[in-house]
Amino acid sequence: MAVPGETYLVYVRGTTDALELDLGARQRRFSIREFNPRSGESRTIGNQMINRKYKYNAPDREDWVVFLEGR
């Protein structure tokens, strides 16, 4: 899925189970943010080196958007 320098977003609703995203075989750094479309608030999850898989758990079962910006 991941191309260096590209931004990806994932829309999540209806689950708090871990979603596993396959970001490719090569290790990369991502800046990761979570956005609550109901309130308009966002928070930085962090900058992480990810090798292949990233797991995300939504805080609740409502709407969430996760931004993964490749570096």
C-alpha angles and dihedrals in degrees: 000000000000126000115183112257094017126117121225129191131199123200113211128189137154101022143073092188116117113273112209115211120196107219098178135272097281121084113245140170117246132187105217127200133174121214128197106207092192095062101020090234124134135187134195113244091189148256111292139178104229124193107197105310132057122183121207128187117193114224091234141353095272128096118304134167123204120200119203112188114192118222 
